[in-house]
Amino acid sequence: MREPLSNDAAKRRIVEILSRGTVSFSDHALDALRDDGLTTVDAVNVLRGGVVEFSEQQRQTWRYRVRTSQIVVVVAFRSETMLRVVTAWRTKT
């Protein structure tokens, strides 16, 4: 898979993986979700309904930020059919 993907291509890939692939969560992501009173279901809902804002390369991995009005989830693609939630947080209002 060639990266970085455009925001639209990343969103399409996320939706495809949610439908037919594998989503995993880093320990850090699970801790971050819990710290903000969120669940993995909340994170998946953000991935399904949110907007991909931008991508950035960290530690030789492209990461994609997906946002709704209240929650941000950052993912990295492991393959064409696998993604990993790297971190997440509730936005301040």
N, C-alpha and C positions, 0 to 999 in steps of 0.2 A: 504494500500500500504506500503510495507516494503522499508525503505530507510536506507542508501543511495543506489541509483541506480548506476550501472556502467555507464561510459560515453556513451557506446553504447546503453544501456537500456534507459538512459535518453533521448538520441536523438530519439529513436524509440517512446517513450512516447510523446515527444514534437510534432513529426510529426503526430501522431495519434490524439492528442488534436487539432492541427491546422486543421485537416481534419473533425473531428466529435465532438469536445468538445468546451470548452469556454476558451477564453483568456481574462484576465483583466489586467489593468495597475494601479499600485499604484500612488497616487498623486506625490510621490517623483520621480517615473519613468517618468511620464509625464513632470515634471519640468526639469529633467535631459536631456530628449530628446530635449525639446525646447531649453535649454541652449546651446546644441551642434548643433543646427540647424537640428535636426532629427525629424522624424515623427513616429507615430505608425506603419505605413506601412513599414518604414525602419526596425523597430524592428522585425516585423513579418517576413520580408525577411531574417533577420539574423537568426531567429529561424528556418526557413525553410532550409536555405542553409549553415548555419554555423556549426562549430565543437564544441561539448561539451568538454571543456578543463578540468574542474575538478569540484568537489563539495566540499562544506564546510558547517558546521552547525553554524548558527547564530541565536540567540534568539530562540532556540529550533526548528528551521526550517532548513531543508536542502535546500541549494541554489546551483544552477547549472549555471556555466558561459559558455555562448555560444559566440564564436568569429568568425568573418570574418577578413579579412586583415585590415579593417578600423573601425569596430564597435564591441563593446562588449555589450551583453545583459545578465542580471542575472535574472533567474526565480526561482520560488518556486512552487512545485506542491501542490494544495489544495485538490485534489482527483485524481482518475484515469482519470477523464475527464475534469479537470479544472487546469489551471495554471495561475499564476500571475507574470507579469513582475515587478520586484522589483526595478531595476535601469538599466541604460544604459549609455554608453559614446562612444564618437569617440576617437579612439586611436591616439596618437601623432605620427606624421611622421617626 
